[in-house]
Amino acid sequence: MRNEEGFSLTELIVGLGVSVMVAVFTMTAMGSFIFKQRKAQRSATEYIDKTIAERVLLLDLRNADPSFNNISGVKDKKGLGFFDYFPDVPVTLLAEKERSITLTFDPSIDPRAPTEVYFLVLDLKSGLKPLVIYDPVAAYIVGPTPKDFNQAASLTYVGLNNNDFLSKQDDFWIQDQFYMLDTPARFRPIGADYARVPPRSPVFVGVAQGRDLVPDSTMNNYVDMSMPWDPTKRFMSADNYLRYLPPNGGGQTLVRLKAVKLIRYYLERGKDGANFYRQVLTSKGFGVPFLVANRVRRVDFTRRDVTNREISFGIEKMPLK
């Protein structure tokens, strides 16, 4: 009952207890709601970051054809060439048809896992052709025809862009751009096992300097520019490449010139997992790294069949705490 002076002590204690219980329940519910909301926001942010990172990878890997049988230093978990490509061998004859690489710092996944991988990709700059068919004669000054029909005319090498041959083709020739000379023809060393040694196209990769395509010491460390028919010999220059390129079925060999770039993906230890970076090689060395994703646990690259050039990939991030 209520007296003339207000509530009794018992009523005040009961009311205060109920108020405290309501306040505690409200605060608990609000805390749980805020925690779940923050977790949902973090999950959404992680999903967006992962999606963007995979999009960056996809754009590079869809143009990674120049990597196959040319990037020889990238090995899979079994020590096999990740970019081995056998277009002329039935898959049933191959002892190992799959390739996989995992980048990670987690020893529970693989204590000997690499932390970097390289791709040679077409450089599809805005408005730039992916490739041009190159006439080898365009790089030379051809001397007068000798009187002796058994004697060849002299050839003086000037450069791939001699007489602006490439500049006139929609400004295809760009200074400090990397280009790759190659041909559709594929070769193996004499006596090589077709099921173990992939056929290679002869290639030369250099950087545009003036009118010529000059070697780059860093690029030379990653791209196999040895002569496929004799791996003990190497193409040392664009002139050397054009002179020693064998004819394909008789007559003049078809030569292609492609704008390319070498991309390095690598992991670097972070506070929670690893940071996943992307770097592009320039004529002055690797450029400023671009952060593709953070809190990364592992990055997987897989080829299910070395008779095609499809590369699957996946990024796994650290679990949310």
C-alpha positions, 0 to 999 in steps of 0.5 A: 500500500502507498502511504501519504508520503509515497512508496514504501521501502519494499516497493522501492527495492522491488521497483529498483530491482525490476529496473536493474533487470530491465536495464541489464537485459536491454544492455545485453541485447544491445551488446549482442546486436552490436556485436553481431552487426559488427561481425556481419560488417566485417564478414561483408568487408572480407567478402568484398576484399576477397572478391576484388582480389580474385577479380585482379587475379582473374584479369591477369590469368586470362591473359597468361598464355605467354607463360606456358612453356616459357616460365620454367622456374615456377615448380609445383608441389612435386617439382614439376613445371607448373606451366608445362603444356602438352598440346600434342600428347593425349592426356592418357599418355602423361604420367602426371597431368595435374599441377598445383601451387600453394602460397602460404606461411602456414606450416600446417598446410605445407612447411616448404610452400613457396611464397611467390609466383610469376606470370608472363601475360599479354599487356593489353594497354588501352588501344594497344593491339595484343600482337602484330605479325612481324616481317623479319626483313623489316629489321634489316637493310638488305644489300645489293643482289650478288652476281653469284646466285649461290651467294646471299645478299648482305643483311645489316641489322638495324632494329625491329622498328627500322623505318618506323615499321612498328610505329606505323602500326597504330603506334604499337612500338612504345619505349620501355615496353616489354615485347616477346618475339615468338612463332606458332611452331613448336620444337623439342630437343632431338630424341626427347620423350614426348610425354615428359618434355613439352614442345616449346616455341622459340621466344625472345623477350626484351624491352623497347629502347630506341628502334631495337628490342634489347635484353633485360637482365631481370626478365632473363632470370624468369623467361626460358629463351634457350633454343628448343631444339638445342637447350644449351644455346640461347637467343641473345638478341632480336637479331640473333633470334631472327637469324637462327629461327628455323623455317616452319614447313619451308619458306619464311617463318611466321613471327609474332610480336606481342606486348607482354609484362611479367607479374610477381604475386607474393605473400608477406607476413602480417599481424594476422595472416599474410598480405598478398601483393602484386608487382609488375616488372618495368625497365627499371626493375619491379615497380611499387607493390600493390596490396591485393588482399590482407589477412590471407591464409593461403593462395592456391593455383591449380591446373587439372590437365596440362593438355590445356592452359586453364588455371584455377585459383582460390584465396583463403583468408584467416577466420574472423575472431 
